Amino acid sequence: MDSRLRIGNAIGKSEEEIAPDLMEQVKMHAPDEGPPALSSDGKGAYREAMLKTWGKVPDYGGRGAPPKLPKPGKDWQCLQVIKKREGRKLKSVRIKVLYGDPEDVKEKLGCHTAYIERTNLTSRTMNGRLVRKTLSFSKELRLLKASSTLEDAIYNFTRPVKTLRVELPNPGNLARWQQRSPAMAAGLTDHIWTVRELLTVMLVPLCTNT
């Protein structure tokens, strides 16, 4: 939420298919940390995906049958925003806290899915293959994956996001604000890249001897 950085990209026919893949990608970026605070819609697939990815089977206490199912961590935070519609009209919204202290979770996540809805809208604006009911849809899965990966890279490195800008300390400077991309906000780079730079710079992985 602080950087708007996209760190995962999963493609599938249903949320149940996508959620585990996406959670595995998130874990890959921070293997020693637990799941991030997460809000989702009412389908609920991310609850099981979080358990599958980060859940741990409790130690056996010596009484009764040993536990077999993974349990959530005490510091997990997750809520569902369950919307009830009739036709195109929104009738009600119910907030269900799945993990964590209800008040803390609601305060942190805001009882909405605005962040993911905003990035979904941006995706459909940038990538015609994701627009609903259009002739620009992908006819091959590999092309959809390629275009989505390129879109994420362009979004992360080349596009300034207005809510990420910071005010410059010198009031006499002609530029009042420093524009920042999600990658800048996440500390991955110090400038907004051009598309040419994105397509021509080779990033060499950092290797360490063991």
Residue, then its C-alpha position, 0 to 999 in steps of 0.5 A: m500500500d505504501s509504494r503501490l508496487r506490483i510484485g505478483n502476476a497470476i493468470g487463471k480462470s478463477e480466484e481459487e486457481i489464481a490465489p495460491d500462485l499469487m501468494e507463492q510469488v509474494k512469499m518468494h520476494a520475502p521468504d523470511e516474513g509472514p503474509p502481508a496485510l490483505s483485503s479481498d472480495g467476498k469469494g474467500a479464496y485468499r484465506e485458504a491460499m494464505l494458510k497453504t502458503w504461510g500456515k504452520v502445523p502446531d507442535y504436538g503437545g502430547r495430548g489427543a491426536p497430533p494436529k495435521l492442519p496448518k494454523p494462521g499466525k497471530d500477527w496475520q491481518c486479512l479481511q473480506v469486503i462482501k458486497k451484495r448486489e441486485g442487478r447493477k445496484l449495490k445493496s449492502v457491504r459487510i466487512k468480515v475480519l478473517y485474521g487479526d484483531p478486528e479494530d486493528v485490521k479495519e484501521k489499517l486496511g480501511c474496510h475496502t478493496a480500493y487499492i486492488e480496484r484502482t490497479n485493476l482499472t489502471s491495468r485495463t487502461m494500459n493493457g487492451r487485452l484485459v478490457r472486458k467485452t472487446l475484440s482486443f482479448s488475447k487468443e493465446l495464453r502466452l501472449l496474455k502473460a507476456s503483455s501482463t508482465l510488460e505492463d507490470a514492468i512499465y507501471n512499476f518503473t516508468r509511470p509516476v503515481k500522483t499519490l506517491r509524490v513527495e514535496l521538495p524541501n527547498p521552497g525556492n525550487l521551481a519544481r515543488w514536487q518530486q514525482r515518483s514511480p512505485a519502484m522509486a517508492a519501494g527503494l528499487t531505483d532513484h529515478i523514473w525510467t523511460v520505456r527505452e531504458l526498461l527494454t535495454v538495461m540488463l539487470v544482473p542478479l546479485c550472487t554470493n558465494t556460499 
